[in-house]
């Protein structure tokens, strides 16, 4: 799955699902094993950050409507 496909999938989520995704991402960042500020960023943390940005972008667009 490409980043563009992920963004499209996130953009099509209803508000309840966006909220669930956001909560999962927050838990993922907190509970991700081996994640400390001293360690280099992993692929999982990059995807989590990108997904979080995508969710924020979708929210912003939904609020503008």
HTML snippet that shows the backbone in 3Dmol.js (N, CA, C, O; Angstrom):
<script src="https://3Dmol.org/build/3Dmol-min.js"></script>
<div id="view" style="width:600px;height:400px;position:relative"></div>
<script>
const pdb = `
ATOM      1  N   UNK A   1       0.845  -1.165   0.000  1.00  0.00           N
ATOM      2  CA  UNK A   1       0.000   0.000   0.000  1.00  0.00           C
ATOM      3  C   UNK A   1       0.897   1.237   0.000  1.00  0.00           C
ATOM      4  O   UNK A   1       1.851   1.317   0.773  1.00  0.00           O
ATOM      5  N   UNK A   2       0.591   2.186  -0.859  1.00  0.00           N
ATOM      6  CA  UNK A   2       1.391   3.403  -0.942  1.00  0.00           C
ATOM      7  C   UNK A   2       0.868   4.455   0.019  1.00  0.00           C
ATOM      8  O   UNK A   2      -0.236   4.334   0.550  1.00  0.00           O
ATOM      9  N   UNK A   3       1.657   5.471   0.234  1.00  0.00           N
ATOM     10  CA  UNK A   3       1.241   6.556   1.110  1.00  0.00           C
ATOM     11  C   UNK A   3       0.002   7.246   0.555  1.00  0.00           C
ATOM     12  O   UNK A   3      -0.897   7.603   1.317  1.00  0.00           O
ATOM     13  N   UNK A   4      -0.059   7.438  -0.752  1.00  0.00           N
ATOM     14  CA  UNK A   4      -1.239   8.066  -1.344  1.00  0.00           C
ATOM     15  C   UNK A   4      -2.494   7.228  -1.115  1.00  0.00           C
ATOM     16  O   UNK A   4      -3.569   7.774  -0.868  1.00  0.00           O
ATOM     17  N   UNK A   5      -2.362   5.915  -1.195  1.00  0.00           N
ATOM     18  CA  UNK A   5      -3.504   5.037  -0.934  1.00  0.00           C
ATOM     19  C   UNK A   5      -3.941   5.135   0.526  1.00  0.00           C
ATOM     20  O   UNK A   5      -5.134   5.123   0.826  1.00  0.00           O
ATOM     21  N   UNK A   6      -2.978   5.230   1.419  1.00  0.00           N
ATOM     22  CA  UNK A   6      -3.286   5.379   2.842  1.00  0.00           C
ATOM     23  C   UNK A   6      -4.011   6.702   3.069  1.00  0.00           C
ATOM     24  O   UNK A   6      -5.012   6.751   3.784  1.00  0.00           O
ATOM     25  N   UNK A   7      -3.510   7.763   2.467  1.00  0.00           N
ATOM     26  CA  UNK A   7      -4.153   9.073   2.616  1.00  0.00           C
ATOM     27  C   UNK A   7      -5.589   9.040   2.106  1.00  0.00           C
ATOM     28  O   UNK A   7      -6.489   9.583   2.747  1.00  0.00           O
ATOM     29  N   UNK A   8      -5.806   8.407   0.958  1.00  0.00           N
ATOM     30  CA  UNK A   8      -7.159   8.312   0.404  1.00  0.00           C
ATOM     31  C   UNK A   8      -8.070   7.508   1.326  1.00  0.00           C
ATOM     32  O   UNK A   8      -9.225   7.872   1.543  1.00  0.00           O
ATOM     33  N   UNK A   9      -7.542   6.420   1.863  1.00  0.00           N
ATOM     34  CA  UNK A   9      -8.338   5.596   2.774  1.00  0.00           C
ATOM     35  C   UNK A   9      -8.704   6.391   4.027  1.00  0.00           C
ATOM     36  O   UNK A   9      -9.841   6.327   4.496  1.00  0.00           O
ATOM     37  N   UNK A  10      -7.751   7.133   4.561  1.00  0.00           N
ATOM     38  CA  UNK A  10      -8.007   7.936   5.757  1.00  0.00           C
ATOM     39  C   UNK A  10      -9.018   9.038   5.444  1.00  0.00           C
ATOM     40  O   UNK A  10      -9.908   9.318   6.248  1.00  0.00           O
ATOM     41  N   UNK A  11      -8.879   9.656   4.283  1.00  0.00           N
ATOM     42  CA  UNK A  11      -9.791  10.735   3.902  1.00  0.00           C
ATOM     43  C   UNK A  11     -11.228  10.251   3.773  1.00  0.00           C
ATOM     44  O   UNK A  11     -12.162  11.035   3.939  1.00  0.00           O
ATOM     45  N   UNK A  12     -11.415   8.979   3.481  1.00  0.00           N
ATOM     46  CA  UNK A  12     -12.772   8.459   3.296  1.00  0.00           C
ATOM     47  C   UNK A  12     -13.392   7.937   4.597  1.00  0.00           C
ATOM     48  O   UNK A  12     -14.552   7.526   4.601  1.00  0.00           O
ATOM     49  N   UNK A  13     -12.640   7.947   5.690  1.00  0.00           N
ATOM     50  CA  UNK A  13     -13.162   7.439   6.956  1.00  0.00           C
ATOM     51  C   UNK A  13     -14.213   8.372   7.544  1.00  0.00           C
ATOM     52  O   UNK A  13     -14.081   9.592   7.450  1.00  0.00           O
ATOM     53  N   UNK A  14     -15.249   7.811   8.145  1.00  0.00           N
ATOM     54  CA  UNK A  14     -16.217   8.637   8.871  1.00  0.00           C
ATOM     55  C   UNK A  14     -15.572   9.178  10.153  1.00  0.00           C
ATOM     56  O   UNK A  14     -14.571   8.628  10.613  1.00  0.00           O
ATOM     57  N   UNK A  15     -16.118  10.224  10.723  1.00  0.00           N
ATOM     58  CA  UNK A  15     -15.513  10.848  11.916  1.00  0.00           C
ATOM     59  C   UNK A  15     -15.243   9.874  13.060  1.00  0.00           C
ATOM     60  O   UNK A  15     -14.225   9.997  13.742  1.00  0.00           O
ATOM     61  N   UNK A  16     -16.136   8.910  13.283  1.00  0.00           N
ATOM     62  CA  UNK A  16     -15.924   7.963  14.384  1.00  0.00           C
ATOM     63  C   UNK A  16     -14.673   7.124  14.139  1.00  0.00           C
ATOM     64  O   UNK A  16     -13.907   6.858  15.065  1.00  0.00           O
ATOM     65  N   UNK A  17     -14.472   6.713  12.898  1.00  0.00           N
ATOM     66  CA  UNK A  17     -13.301   5.916  12.569  1.00  0.00           C
ATOM     67  C   UNK A  17     -12.023   6.748  12.636  1.00  0.00           C
ATOM     68  O   UNK A  17     -10.974   6.244  13.034  1.00  0.00           O
ATOM     69  N   UNK A  18     -12.107   8.013  12.250  1.00  0.00           N
ATOM     70  CA  UNK A  18     -10.944   8.902  12.377  1.00  0.00           C
ATOM     71  C   UNK A  18     -10.528   9.024  13.837  1.00  0.00           C
ATOM     72  O   UNK A  18      -9.340   9.025  14.162  1.00  0.00           O
ATOM     73  N   UNK A  19     -11.522   9.127  14.709  1.00  0.00           N
ATOM     74  CA  UNK A  19     -11.229   9.220  16.139  1.00  0.00           C
ATOM     75  C   UNK A  19     -10.553   7.942  16.628  1.00  0.00           C
ATOM     76  O   UNK A  19      -9.602   8.001  17.407  1.00  0.00           O
ATOM     77  N   UNK A  20     -11.040   6.792  16.172  1.00  0.00           N
ATOM     78  CA  UNK A  20     -10.427   5.516  16.563  1.00  0.00           C
ATOM     79  C   UNK A  20      -8.996   5.425  16.039  1.00  0.00           C
ATOM     80  O   UNK A  20      -8.105   4.956  16.748  1.00  0.00           O
ATOM     81  N   UNK A  21      -8.772   5.870  14.806  1.00  0.00           N
ATOM     82  CA  UNK A  21      -7.427   5.846  14.232  1.00  0.00           C
ATOM     83  C   UNK A  21      -6.490   6.749  15.025  1.00  0.00           C
ATOM     84  O   UNK A  21      -5.360   6.369  15.334  1.00  0.00           O
ATOM     85  N   UNK A  22      -6.961   7.926  15.346  1.00  0.00           N
ATOM     86  CA  UNK A  22      -6.138   8.873  16.108  1.00  0.00           C
ATOM     87  C   UNK A  22      -5.756   8.294  17.464  1.00  0.00           C
ATOM     88  O   UNK A  22      -4.607   8.407  17.892  1.00  0.00           O
ATOM     89  N   UNK A  23      -6.725   7.671  18.141  1.00  0.00           N
ATOM     90  CA  UNK A  23      -6.440   7.066  19.446  1.00  0.00           C
ATOM     91  C   UNK A  23      -5.425   5.931  19.301  1.00  0.00           C
ATOM     92  O   UNK A  23      -4.523   5.783  20.125  1.00  0.00           O
ATOM     93  N   UNK A  24      -5.583   5.136  18.248  1.00  0.00           N
ATOM     94  CA  UNK A  24      -4.635   4.041  18.021  1.00  0.00           C
ATOM     95  C   UNK A  24      -3.230   4.585  17.771  1.00  0.00           C
ATOM     96  O   UNK A  24      -2.253   4.057  18.303  1.00  0.00           O
ATOM     97  N   UNK A  25      -3.130   5.637  16.965  1.00  0.00           N
ATOM     98  CA  UNK A  25      -1.818   6.214  16.668  1.00  0.00           C
ATOM     99  C   UNK A  25      -1.158   6.755  17.932  1.00  0.00           C
ATOM    100  O   UNK A  25       0.050   6.607  18.123  1.00  0.00           O
ATOM    101  N   UNK A  26      -1.956   7.382  18.792  1.00  0.00           N
ATOM    102  CA  UNK A  26      -1.398   7.885  20.049  1.00  0.00           C
ATOM    103  C   UNK A  26      -0.871   6.731  20.897  1.00  0.00           C
ATOM    104  O   UNK A  26       0.219   6.824  21.462  1.00  0.00           O
ATOM    105  N   UNK A  27      -1.640   5.643  20.989  1.00  0.00           N
ATOM    106  CA  UNK A  27      -1.194   4.477  21.746  1.00  0.00           C
ATOM    107  C   UNK A  27       0.029   3.852  21.090  1.00  0.00           C
ATOM    108  O   UNK A  27       0.964   3.440  21.778  1.00  0.00           O
ATOM    109  N   UNK A  28       0.026   3.782  19.792  1.00  0.00           N
ATOM    110  CA  UNK A  28       1.142   3.202  19.062  1.00  0.00           C
ATOM    111  C   UNK A  28       2.430   3.947  19.368  1.00  0.00           C
ATOM    112  O   UNK A  28       3.464   3.323  19.610  1.00  0.00           O
ATOM    113  N   UNK A  29       2.383   5.263  19.361  1.00  0.00           N
ATOM    114  CA  UNK A  29       3.573   6.057  19.631  1.00  0.00           C
ATOM    115  C   UNK A  29       4.064   5.864  21.058  1.00  0.00           C
ATOM    116  O   UNK A  29       5.271   5.834  21.299  1.00  0.00           O
ATOM    117  N   UNK A  30       3.141   5.733  22.009  1.00  0.00           N
ATOM    118  CA  UNK A  30       3.515   5.562  23.408  1.00  0.00           C
ATOM    119  C   UNK A  30       4.034   4.153  23.672  1.00  0.00           C
ATOM    120  O   UNK A  30       5.011   3.970  24.399  1.00  0.00           O
ATOM    121  N   UNK A  31       3.376   3.163  23.081  1.00  0.00           N
ATOM    122  CA  UNK A  31       3.678   1.779  23.407  1.00  0.00           C
ATOM    123  C   UNK A  31       4.644   1.091  22.448  1.00  0.00           C
ATOM    124  O   UNK A  31       5.023  -0.059  22.672  1.00  0.00           O
ATOM    125  N   UNK A  32       5.042   1.777  21.388  1.00  0.00           N
ATOM    126  CA  UNK A  32       5.935   1.143  20.409  1.00  0.00           C
ATOM    127  C   UNK A  32       7.224   0.716  21.104  1.00  0.00           C
ATOM    128  O   UNK A  32       7.913   1.544  21.700  1.00  0.00           O
ATOM    129  N   UNK A  33       7.554  -0.580  21.029  1.00  0.00           N
ATOM    130  CA  UNK A  33       8.757  -1.060  21.723  1.00  0.00           C
ATOM    131  C   UNK A  33      10.030  -0.440  21.161  1.00  0.00           C
ATOM    132  O   UNK A  33      10.193  -0.302  19.948  1.00  0.00           O
ATOM    133  N   UNK A  34      10.919  -0.074  22.060  1.00  0.00           N
ATOM    134  CA  UNK A  34      12.221   0.438  21.646  1.00  0.00           C
ATOM    135  C   UNK A  34      12.207   1.876  21.175  1.00  0.00           C
ATOM    136  O   UNK A  34      13.208   2.355  20.641  1.00  0.00           O
ATOM    137  N   UNK A  35      11.128   2.562  21.353  1.00  0.00           N
ATOM    138  CA  UNK A  35      11.058   3.947  20.884  1.00  0.00           C
ATOM    139  C   UNK A  35      11.510   4.901  21.991  1.00  0.00           C
ATOM    140  O   UNK A  35      10.817   5.067  22.995  1.00  0.00           O
ATOM    141  N   UNK A  36      12.641   5.506  21.810  1.00  0.00           N
ATOM    142  CA  UNK A  36      13.111   6.559  22.707  1.00  0.00           C
ATOM    143  C   UNK A  36      13.622   7.689  21.847  1.00  0.00           C
ATOM    144  O   UNK A  36      13.854   7.506  20.652  1.00  0.00           O
ATOM    145  N   UNK A  37      13.797   8.842  22.429  1.00  0.00           N
ATOM    146  CA  UNK A  37      14.277   9.984  21.661  1.00  0.00           C
ATOM    147  C   UNK A  37      15.732   9.811  21.221  1.00  0.00           C
ATOM    148  O   UNK A  37      16.177  10.459  20.274  1.00  0.00           O
ATOM    149  N   UNK A  38      16.469   8.937  21.907  1.00  0.00           N
ATOM    150  CA  UNK A  38      17.869   8.746  21.561  1.00  0.00           C
ATOM    151  C   UNK A  38      18.050   7.811  20.357  1.00  0.00           C
ATOM    152  O   UNK A  38      19.101   7.826  19.716  1.00  0.00           O
ATOM    153  N   UNK A  39      17.043   7.010  20.052  1.00  0.00           N
ATOM    154  CA  UNK A  39      17.158   6.062  18.957  1.00  0.00           C
ATOM    155  C   UNK A  39      16.744   6.711  17.641  1.00  0.00           C
ATOM    156  O   UNK A  39      15.935   7.639  17.631  1.00  0.00           O
ATOM    157  N   UNK A  40      17.294   6.230  16.538  1.00  0.00           N
ATOM    158  CA  UNK A  40      16.881   6.767  15.242  1.00  0.00           C
ATOM    159  C   UNK A  40      15.429   6.421  14.950  1.00  0.00           C
ATOM    160  O   UNK A  40      14.891   5.434  15.452  1.00  0.00           O
ATOM    161  N   UNK A  41      14.821   7.241  14.142  1.00  0.00           N
ATOM    162  CA  UNK A  41      13.421   7.026  13.787  1.00  0.00           C
ATOM    163  C   UNK A  41      13.289   5.741  12.974  1.00  0.00           C
ATOM    164  O   UNK A  41      14.088   5.482  12.075  1.00  0.00           O
ATOM    165  N   UNK A  42      12.284   4.946  13.293  1.00  0.00           N
ATOM    166  CA  UNK A  42      12.050   3.708  12.562  1.00  0.00           C
ATOM    167  C   UNK A  42      10.995   3.936  11.485  1.00  0.00           C
ATOM    168  O   UNK A  42      10.322   4.967  11.458  1.00  0.00           O
ATOM    169  N   UNK A  43      10.871   2.961  10.610  1.00  0.00           N
ATOM    170  CA  UNK A  43       9.844   3.036   9.573  1.00  0.00           C
ATOM    171  C   UNK A  43       8.464   3.131  10.201  1.00  0.00           C
ATOM    172  O   UNK A  43       7.619   3.893   9.729  1.00  0.00           O
ATOM    173  N   UNK A  44       8.225   2.366  11.258  1.00  0.00           N
ATOM    174  CA  UNK A  44       6.917   2.392  11.918  1.00  0.00           C
ATOM    175  C   UNK A  44       6.616   3.773  12.491  1.00  0.00           C
ATOM    176  O   UNK A  44       5.491   4.257  12.366  1.00  0.00           O
ATOM    177  N   UNK A  45       7.595   4.410  13.114  1.00  0.00           N
ATOM    178  CA  UNK A  45       7.337   5.727  13.692  1.00  0.00           C
ATOM    179  C   UNK A  45       7.125   6.771  12.599  1.00  0.00           C
ATOM    180  O   UNK A  45       6.340   7.702  12.779  1.00  0.00           O
ATOM    181  N   UNK A  46       7.819   6.624  11.464  1.00  0.00           N
ATOM    182  CA  UNK A  46       7.593   7.542  10.340  1.00  0.00           C
ATOM    183  C   UNK A  46       6.185   7.386   9.805  1.00  0.00           C
ATOM    184  O   UNK A  46       5.498   8.376   9.553  1.00  0.00           O
ATOM    185  N   UNK A  47       5.746   6.127   9.629  1.00  0.00           N
ATOM    186  CA  UNK A  47       4.384   5.887   9.132  1.00  0.00           C
ATOM    187  C   UNK A  47       3.355   6.420  10.126  1.00  0.00           C
ATOM    188  O   UNK A  47       2.348   7.005   9.727  1.00  0.00           O
ATOM    189  N   UNK A  48       3.603   6.221  11.404  1.00  0.00           N
ATOM    190  CA  UNK A  48       2.686   6.731  12.422  1.00  0.00           C
ATOM    191  C   UNK A  48       2.586   8.245  12.373  1.00  0.00           C
ATOM    192  O   UNK A  48       1.499   8.814  12.472  1.00  0.00           O
ATOM    193  N   UNK A  49       3.733   8.889  12.221  1.00  0.00           N
ATOM    194  CA  UNK A  49       3.744  10.349  12.141  1.00  0.00           C
ATOM    195  C   UNK A  49       3.026  10.821  10.883  1.00  0.00           C
ATOM    196  O   UNK A  49       2.238  11.765  10.933  1.00  0.00           O
ATOM    197  N   UNK A  50       3.295  10.171   9.765  1.00  0.00           N
ATOM    198  CA  UNK A  50       2.639  10.544   8.509  1.00  0.00           C
ATOM    199  C   UNK A  50       1.132  10.318   8.577  1.00  0.00           C
ATOM    200  O   UNK A  50       0.350  11.134   8.090  1.00  0.00           O
ATOM    201  N   UNK A  51       0.739   9.217   9.179  1.00  0.00           N
ATOM    202  CA  UNK A  51      -0.694   8.944   9.317  1.00  0.00           C
ATOM    203  C   UNK A  51      -1.349   9.989  10.217  1.00  0.00           C
ATOM    204  O   UNK A  51      -2.464  10.435   9.950  1.00  0.00           O
ATOM    205  N   UNK A  52      -0.653  10.375  11.278  1.00  0.00           N
ATOM    206  CA  UNK A  52      -1.175  11.424  12.157  1.00  0.00           C
ATOM    207  C   UNK A  52      -1.358  12.737  11.420  1.00  0.00           C
ATOM    208  O   UNK A  52      -2.358  13.429  11.612  1.00  0.00           O
ATOM    209  N   UNK A  53      -0.403  13.078  10.583  1.00  0.00           N
ATOM    210  CA  UNK A  53      -0.526  14.300   9.787  1.00  0.00           C
ATOM    211  C   UNK A  53      -1.690  14.200   8.811  1.00  0.00           C
ATOM    212  O   UNK A  53      -2.419  15.168   8.597  1.00  0.00           O
ATOM    213  N   UNK A  54      -1.857  13.014   8.219  1.00  0.00           N
ATOM    214  CA  UNK A  54      -2.962  12.817   7.278  1.00  0.00           C
ATOM    215  C   UNK A  54      -4.301  12.970   7.984  1.00  0.00           C
ATOM    216  O   UNK A  54      -5.225  13.578   7.444  1.00  0.00           O
ATOM    217  N   UNK A  55      -4.408  12.422   9.186  1.00  0.00           N
ATOM    218  CA  UNK A  55      -5.643  12.552   9.960  1.00  0.00           C
ATOM    219  C   UNK A  55      -5.908  14.025  10.269  1.00  0.00           C
ATOM    220  O   UNK A  55      -7.039  14.493  10.139  1.00  0.00           O
ATOM    221  N   UNK A  56      -4.886  14.743  10.670  1.00  0.00           N
ATOM    222  CA  UNK A  56      -5.044  16.169  10.968  1.00  0.00           C
ATOM    223  C   UNK A  56      -5.472  16.936   9.728  1.00  0.00           C
ATOM    224  O   UNK A  56      -6.306  17.838   9.816  1.00  0.00           O
ATOM    225  N   UNK A  57      -4.912  16.591   8.577  1.00  0.00           N
ATOM    226  CA  UNK A  57      -5.278  17.249   7.332  1.00  0.00           C
ATOM    227  C   UNK A  57      -6.735  16.975   6.978  1.00  0.00           C
ATOM    228  O   UNK A  57      -7.458  17.881   6.563  1.00  0.00           O
ATOM    229  N   UNK A  58      -7.162  15.737   7.139  1.00  0.00           N
ATOM    230  CA  UNK A  58      -8.555  15.381   6.845  1.00  0.00           C
ATOM    231  C   UNK A  58      -9.495  16.126   7.783  1.00  0.00           C
ATOM    232  O   UNK A  58     -10.521  16.649   7.348  1.00  0.00           O
ATOM    233  N   UNK A  59      -9.152  16.176   9.060  1.00  0.00           N
ATOM    234  CA  UNK A  59      -9.981  16.912  10.025  1.00  0.00           C
ATOM    235  C   UNK A  59     -10.117  18.375   9.618  1.00  0.00           C
ATOM    236  O   UNK A  59     -11.207  18.945   9.654  1.00  0.00           O
ATOM    237  N   UNK A  60      -9.006  18.963   9.235  1.00  0.00           N
ATOM    238  CA  UNK A  60      -9.018  20.365   8.846  1.00  0.00           C
ATOM    239  C   UNK A  60      -9.952  20.575   7.660  1.00  0.00           C
ATOM    240  O   UNK A  60     -10.745  21.516   7.641  1.00  0.00           O
ATOM    241  N   UNK A  61      -9.849  19.678   6.657  1.00  0.00           N
ATOM    242  CA  UNK A  61     -10.713  19.790   5.484  1.00  0.00           C
ATOM    243  C   UNK A  61     -12.167  19.579   5.842  1.00  0.00           C
ATOM    244  O   UNK A  61     -13.037  20.249   5.285  1.00  0.00           O
ATOM    245  N   UNK A  62     -12.458  18.669   6.755  1.00  0.00           N
ATOM    246  CA  UNK A  62     -13.837  18.422   7.166  1.00  0.00           C
ATOM    247  C   UNK A  62     -14.410  19.618   7.912  1.00  0.00           C
ATOM    248  O   UNK A  62     -15.592  19.927   7.766  1.00  0.00           O
ATOM    249  N   UNK A  63     -13.596  20.289   8.704  1.00  0.00           N
ATOM    250  CA  UNK A  63     -14.048  21.460   9.445  1.00  0.00           C
ATOM    251  C   UNK A  63     -14.311  22.638   8.536  1.00  0.00           C
ATOM    252  O   UNK A  63     -15.147  23.488   8.843  1.00  0.00           O
ATOM    253  N   UNK A  64     -13.600  22.696   7.408  1.00  0.00           N
ATOM    254  CA  UNK A  64     -13.769  23.800   6.472  1.00  0.00           C
ATOM    255  C   UNK A  64     -15.065  23.692   5.679  1.00  0.00           C
ATOM    256  O   UNK A  64     -15.538  24.675   5.108  1.00  0.00           O
ATOM    257  N   UNK A  65     -15.640  22.475   5.647  1.00  0.00           N
ATOM    258  CA  UNK A  65     -16.872  22.265   4.872  1.00  0.00           C
ATOM    259  C   UNK A  65     -18.070  22.835   5.524  1.00  0.00           C
ATOM    260  O   UNK A  65     -19.173  22.733   4.986  1.00  0.00           O
TER     261      UNK A  65
END
`;
const viewer = $3Dmol.createViewer("view");
viewer.addModel(pdb, "pdb");
viewer.setStyle({}, {cartoon: {color: "spectrum"}});
viewer.zoomTo();
viewer.render();
</script>
